[in-house]
Amino acid sequence: MNSKMTERKIYLNNNVKTLIRIAKTYSVDGKMSLSDFKEFAEEEDIIEQKFYAHFNQACYLGYLKKVGKEVQFIKDYD
């Protein structure tokens, strides 16, 4: 198998990057409330289904994590 196939780069949507950046910038000790997180996302025009689609993708890829009513910043994108 070609090594280039196994090292596939994941391209992040700009909205996913924005959500990661919000969590990184505004979290305290890597955490922030989900309601505050949503408000910052709304300021960037990431709302409703768009918010959840991109937030879930960021969580699935391991950048963010939802714990109860909090969002945790796990890692930055390169």
C-alpha positions as CSV (number, residue, x, y, z in Angstrom):
1,M,0.0,0.0,0.0
2,N,1.2,3.5,-0.9
3,S,2.4,5.4,2.2
4,K,0.8,8.6,0.9
5,M,-2.6,6.9,1.2
6,T,-2.2,6.1,4.9
7,E,-0.9,9.7,5.7
8,R,-4.1,11.4,4.3
9,K,-4.3,15.0,5.4
10,I,-7.6,16.1,6.9
11,Y,-8.7,19.4,5.5
12,L,-10.7,21.4,8.1
13,N,-13.6,23.6,7.1
14,N,-13.1,27.3,8.1
15,N,-16.1,27.1,10.5
16,V,-14.4,24.1,12.3
17,K,-11.2,26.1,12.5
18,T,-13.1,29.1,13.9
19,L,-14.8,27.0,16.6
20,I,-11.4,25.5,17.6
21,R,-10.0,29.1,17.7
22,I,-12.9,30.3,19.9
23,A,-12.4,27.5,22.4
24,K,-8.6,28.1,22.4
25,T,-9.0,31.8,22.9
26,Y,-11.8,32.1,25.4
27,S,-11.5,28.9,27.5
28,V,-10.2,29.1,31.0
29,D,-8.0,26.1,31.9
30,G,-9.1,24.6,28.6
31,K,-12.9,24.8,29.5
32,M,-15.8,27.1,28.8
33,S,-19.5,26.9,29.1
34,L,-21.4,25.6,26.1
35,S,-23.7,28.7,26.2
36,D,-20.8,31.1,26.0
37,F,-19.2,29.0,23.2
38,K,-22.5,29.2,21.2
39,E,-22.6,33.0,21.7
40,F,-19.1,33.5,20.3
41,A,-20.0,31.1,17.4
42,E,-23.1,33.2,16.6
43,E,-20.9,36.3,16.4
44,E,-19.0,34.5,13.7
45,D,-22.3,33.6,12.0
46,I,-22.1,29.9,12.9
47,I,-25.6,29.2,14.0
48,E,-28.2,26.4,14.4
49,Q,-27.5,23.3,12.2
50,K,-24.3,24.8,10.9
51,F,-23.0,25.2,14.5
52,Y,-23.8,21.6,15.5
53,A,-22.5,20.1,12.2
54,H,-19.1,21.8,12.6
55,F,-18.9,21.4,16.4
56,N,-19.6,17.7,16.1
57,Q,-16.9,17.4,13.5
58,A,-14.4,19.3,15.7
59,C,-15.3,16.8,18.5
60,Y,-15.1,13.8,16.3
61,L,-11.7,14.8,15.0
62,G,-10.4,15.2,18.6
63,Y,-10.0,19.0,18.7
64,L,-12.8,19.8,21.1
65,K,-14.8,17.8,23.6
66,K,-18.3,18.3,25.0
67,V,-18.6,17.4,28.7
68,G,-22.0,18.1,30.2
69,K,-22.7,21.8,29.6
70,E,-19.0,22.6,28.9
71,V,-16.7,22.6,25.9
72,Q,-13.1,21.5,26.4
73,F,-10.3,22.6,24.2
74,I,-8.2,19.5,23.4
75,K,-5.7,20.5,20.7
76,D,-5.1,23.1,18.1
77,Y,-5.0,22.5,14.3
78,D,-1.7,22.9,12.5
